[in-house]
Amino acid sequence: MAIAISGKTKILCVIGDPIEHTMSPAMHNAAIQALGLELVYVAFHVKQDQLKQAFDGFRALGILGINVTIPHKINVMQYLDDIDPVAKGIGAVNTVKNIGGKLHGRNTDADGAAQALKNGGVVLKASKIALIGAGGAARAVGFALVREGSNVTILARHDDVPAAADIVRDIKILFPSGKIDSCELGKESMDKVMPGANVVINATPVGMHPNANQCIIDATCFHSGMHAFDLVYNPHDTLFLKHAQSAGCKVVHGIDMLAHQGAMAFEWWTGTKPPVDIMRDAAIKVLSTR
């Protein structure tokens, strides 16, 4: 059944540069159709120098909700009227709601990652987690993990060591008693951190299509009983997750985080809890055609 469009139809959207690869329209429109809501979700290609004009347009047109993806999650903050404390702490917004012409920002990446891990059987409190990466994704996930009581070690490639230290500093400002530190990604640190880790997370783009034959760490780093979570969702089964499964790890797919963060945004926009499984299946269907 196609989504009915009328003069009452409200618009949801995602913006990014590039944006053609996004699976958000498939996910959200599947939820809209399942719930029978008068909404439609579309993608807009917005370049960095067009960001202010875009948000002026969203206000003028009454766009109900906006997802924000790379590279706009930080710069968008200057064009919003209100940002919730979690997003301020992370330093990035990925979801915006238009309430009477006022634009309110949140970050659902952090909660989406935490929920994906919980659904995958991870008890976050007191878990020892190796978080690989020092970009925006690692920052959001690190925030969520420390808030949940995990013991986090960020492992960053050489050039990203200062960025990792910044993440540790910023998270400790918000959670002074939180357990988080960082070190350079290398054999010595991996030999020290990985044997005792309950969870290992790839928060880098390494292994993403079309470079699906790459893995951020050696296959020998995985061990039985560990959970492995890759934020990369294309391909669905990354080399990182394949190595983990071969070592006897339980795995959590990037598509799970994508679906959960999207569902959280959808519920905030509409006040209706969406069918997460339907959203996830829609995203996987799109992946299978690429």
C-alpha positions as CSV (number, residue, x, y, z in Angstrom):
1,M,0.0,0.0,0.0
2,A,1.5,3.4,-1.0
3,I,1.6,6.3,1.4
4,A,-1.3,8.7,0.7
5,I,-0.3,12.3,0.1
6,S,-2.8,15.1,0.7
7,G,-2.9,18.7,1.7
8,K,-2.6,17.6,5.3
9,T,0.5,15.6,4.9
10,K,3.4,16.6,7.1
11,I,7.0,16.3,6.0
12,L,9.9,14.6,7.8
13,C,13.4,14.6,6.2
14,V,17.1,13.8,6.4
15,I,19.8,16.2,5.2
16,G,23.4,15.5,4.4
17,D,26.2,15.9,1.9
18,P,26.2,13.4,0.2
19,I,22.8,11.9,0.9
20,E,22.0,9.6,-2.0
21,H,23.1,6.5,0.1
22,T,20.7,7.1,3.0
23,M,18.4,4.4,4.1
24,S,16.4,6.6,6.4
25,P,13.5,7.3,3.9
26,A,13.0,3.5,3.5
27,M,13.0,3.0,7.3
28,H,10.7,5.9,8.2
29,N,8.3,5.5,5.3
30,A,7.9,1.8,6.2
31,A,6.9,2.9,9.8
32,I,4.6,5.6,8.5
33,Q,2.8,3.1,6.2
34,A,2.5,0.5,9.0
35,L,1.0,3.1,11.3
36,G,-1.2,4.8,8.7
37,L,0.0,8.3,9.6
38,E,-0.3,11.4,7.3
39,L,3.4,11.9,6.9
40,V,6.1,11.4,4.3
41,Y,9.8,11.2,4.8
42,V,12.2,12.5,2.1
43,A,16.0,13.2,1.7
44,F,17.4,16.6,0.9
45,H,21.0,17.2,-0.4
46,V,22.2,20.2,1.6
47,K,25.8,21.5,1.1
48,Q,27.6,23.0,4.0
49,D,27.3,26.6,2.6
50,Q,23.5,26.1,2.3
51,L,22.8,25.0,5.9
52,K,21.4,28.3,7.1
53,Q,19.1,28.7,4.1
54,A,17.9,25.2,4.5
55,F,16.9,25.7,8.1
56,D,15.3,29.0,7.3
57,G,13.3,27.0,4.7
58,F,12.3,24.3,7.3
59,R,10.9,27.0,9.5
60,A,9.0,28.7,6.7
61,L,7.6,25.4,5.3
62,G,6.7,23.9,8.6
63,I,8.8,20.8,8.2
64,L,8.0,18.7,11.2
65,G,11.2,16.8,11.8
66,I,14.7,16.7,10.4
67,N,17.4,14.1,10.7
68,V,20.9,15.4,10.3
69,T,23.8,13.3,9.0
70,I,27.4,13.9,7.9
71,P,28.8,16.6,7.7
72,H,26.2,18.8,9.4
73,K,25.8,17.4,13.0
74,I,28.0,20.0,14.6
75,N,27.4,23.1,12.4
76,V,23.6,22.7,12.6
77,M,23.7,23.6,16.3
78,Q,24.1,27.3,15.6
79,Y,20.8,27.4,13.7
80,L,18.7,25.9,16.5
81,D,16.6,27.5,19.2
82,D,17.1,24.9,21.8
83,I,19.5,21.9,22.3
84,D,18.9,19.3,25.0
85,P,21.7,18.6,27.5
86,V,22.7,15.2,26.1
87,A,23.3,16.7,22.6
88,K,25.2,19.6,24.1
89,G,27.4,17.2,26.1
90,I,28.1,15.2,23.0
91,G,28.6,18.3,20.9
92,A,26.4,17.1,18.0
93,V,22.8,17.0,16.9
94,N,21.3,14.4,14.6
95,T,17.6,15.1,15.2
96,V,15.6,18.3,15.0
97,K,11.9,18.9,15.8
98,N,10.0,21.9,14.7
99,I,7.6,23.1,17.5
100,G,5.7,26.1,16.4
101,G,8.5,27.5,14.3
102,K,11.1,26.9,17.1
103,L,13.7,24.3,16.2
104,H,14.8,21.9,19.0
105,G,17.8,19.6,18.7
106,R,18.6,16.2,20.2
107,N,21.1,13.4,19.6
108,T,19.6,9.9,19.3
109,D,22.9,8.3,18.2
110,A,24.0,7.7,21.8
111,D,20.7,6.1,23.0
112,G,20.4,4.2,19.7
113,A,23.8,2.6,20.3
114,A,23.1,1.8,23.9
115,Q,19.7,0.2,23.0
116,A,21.3,-1.9,20.2
117,L,23.8,-3.3,22.6
118,K,21.2,-4.0,25.2
119,N,19.0,-5.8,22.7
120,G,22.1,-7.8,21.7
121,G,22.4,-9.1,25.2
122,V,25.1,-6.7,26.6
123,V,24.8,-5.6,30.2
124,L,26.4,-2.2,30.0
125,K,26.9,-1.5,33.7
126,A,30.4,-2.4,34.7
127,S,31.2,-3.9,31.2
128,K,34.8,-3.4,30.0
129,I,34.5,-1.9,26.6
130,A,37.1,-1.3,23.9
131,L,35.9,1.6,21.7
132,I,37.9,2.0,18.5
133,G,37.7,5.5,17.0
134,A,37.8,9.1,18.0
135,G,35.3,10.8,15.7
136,G,31.7,12.0,16.2
137,A,30.3,8.4,16.4
138,A,32.9,7.4,19.1
139,R,32.0,10.6,21.0
140,A,28.3,9.8,21.0
141,V,28.8,6.1,21.9
142,G,31.3,6.9,24.6
143,F,28.9,9.3,26.2
144,A,26.2,6.7,26.3
145,L,28.4,3.9,27.6
146,V,29.9,6.0,30.4
147,R,26.4,7.2,31.4
148,E,25.3,3.6,31.6
149,G,28.2,2.7,33.9
150,S,30.6,1.0,31.5
151,N,34.3,1.0,31.8
152,V,35.5,2.4,28.5
153,T,38.9,2.5,26.8
154,I,39.1,4.5,23.6
155,L,41.7,3.1,21.1
156,A,42.6,5.8,18.5
157,R,44.8,5.7,15.5
158,H,48.0,7.8,15.8
159,D,46.7,10.9,14.2
160,D,43.5,10.7,16.3
161,V,45.1,10.4,19.7
162,P,44.5,14.1,20.6
163,A,40.8,13.8,19.5
164,A,40.4,10.8,21.8
165,A,41.9,12.7,24.7
166,D,39.4,15.5,24.0
167,I,36.5,13.0,24.2
168,V,37.8,11.6,27.5
169,R,38.1,15.2,28.9
170,D,34.6,16.2,27.8
171,I,32.9,13.1,29.1
172,K,34.6,13.4,32.4
173,I,33.3,16.9,32.7
174,L,29.8,15.5,32.4
175,F,30.5,12.4,34.5
176,P,33.3,13.1,36.9
177,S,33.2,9.6,38.4
178,G,32.8,8.0,34.9
179,K,35.4,5.3,33.9
180,I,37.0,6.3,30.6
181,D,40.5,6.6,29.3
182,S,42.2,6.5,25.9
183,C,45.4,5.3,24.3
184,E,46.9,4.8,20.8
185,L,45.7,1.9,18.8
186,G,48.6,-0.5,18.5
187,K,49.8,-4.0,19.3
188,E,50.9,-3.1,22.8
189,S,47.6,-1.5,23.8
190,M,45.5,-4.2,22.1
191,D,47.4,-6.9,24.0
192,K,46.7,-5.0,27.2
193,V,43.0,-4.1,26.6
194,M,41.4,-6.8,24.5
195,P,41.8,-9.9,26.6
196,G,39.8,-8.4,29.4
197,A,37.2,-6.6,27.2
198,N,33.6,-7.8,27.3
199,V,32.7,-5.7,24.3
200,V,34.7,-4.3,21.3
201,I,33.1,-1.6,19.1
202,N,34.3,-0.3,15.8
203,A,33.3,3.4,15.6
204,T,35.4,4.1,12.5
205,P,34.4,3.9,8.9
206,V,37.0,1.2,8.2
207,G,35.3,-1.8,6.5
208,M,32.5,0.3,4.9
209,H,31.5,-0.3,1.3
210,P,33.3,-0.2,-1.1
211,N,36.2,-1.1,1.2
212,A,34.5,-4.2,2.7
213,N,37.8,-6.2,2.7
214,Q,39.2,-4.0,5.5
215,C,39.1,-4.5,9.3
216,I,40.3,-2.0,11.9
217,I,41.9,-4.7,14.1
218,D,43.5,-8.1,13.5
219,A,41.3,-11.2,13.7
220,T,43.3,-12.5,16.6
221,C,42.1,-9.7,18.9
222,F,38.6,-11.3,19.2
223,H,37.9,-13.9,21.8
224,S,35.0,-16.2,22.7
225,G,32.5,-14.7,25.1
226,M,33.0,-11.2,23.8
227,H,30.4,-9.0,22.1
228,A,31.4,-7.2,18.9
229,F,29.5,-4.2,17.6
230,D,30.3,-2.5,14.3
231,L,28.7,0.9,13.6
232,V,29.3,0.3,9.9
233,Y,26.1,-1.0,8.4
234,N,27.0,-1.3,4.8
235,P,27.8,-4.2,4.3
236,H,25.5,-5.8,6.8
237,D,28.1,-8.4,7.8
238,T,31.4,-6.5,7.8
239,L,34.8,-8.2,8.0
240,F,35.0,-7.0,11.6
241,L,31.9,-8.9,12.4
242,K,32.9,-11.9,10.4
243,H,36.2,-12.2,12.3
244,A,34.3,-11.8,15.5
245,Q,31.8,-14.6,14.7
246,S,34.7,-16.9,13.7
247,A,36.2,-16.3,17.1
248,G,33.0,-17.2,18.9
249,C,31.8,-13.7,19.6
250,K,28.2,-12.5,19.7
251,V,27.7,-9.7,17.3
252,V,25.6,-6.5,17.1
253,H,25.1,-5.1,13.6
254,G,25.3,-1.4,12.7
255,I,21.8,-1.6,11.2
256,D,20.4,-2.2,14.7
257,M,21.8,1.2,15.9
258,L,20.5,2.9,12.8
259,A,17.0,1.5,13.4
260,H,16.9,2.3,17.1
261,Q,18.2,5.9,16.7
262,G,15.7,6.4,13.9
263,A,12.8,5.0,16.0
264,M,13.7,7.3,18.8
265,A,13.6,10.3,16.5
266,F,10.3,9.1,15.0
267,E,8.7,8.8,18.4
268,W,9.8,12.3,19.4
269,W,8.5,13.8,16.3
270,T,5.1,12.0,16.2
271,G,4.4,10.9,19.8
272,T,3.9,7.4,18.4
273,K,6.2,4.5,19.0
274,P,7.2,3.0,15.6
275,P,7.7,-0.7,14.8
276,V,11.5,-0.9,15.1
277,D,11.6,-4.4,13.4
278,I,9.8,-3.0,10.4
279,M,12.2,-0.1,10.2
280,R,15.2,-2.5,10.5
281,D,13.8,-4.9,7.9
282,A,13.2,-2.0,5.4
283,A,16.8,-0.9,5.8
284,I,18.2,-4.4,5.3
285,K,16.0,-4.7,2.2
286,V,17.6,-1.6,0.7
287,L,21.1,-2.9,1.6
288,S,20.4,-6.2,-0.2
289,T,19.8,-4.3,-3.5
290,R,23.2,-2.5,-3.4
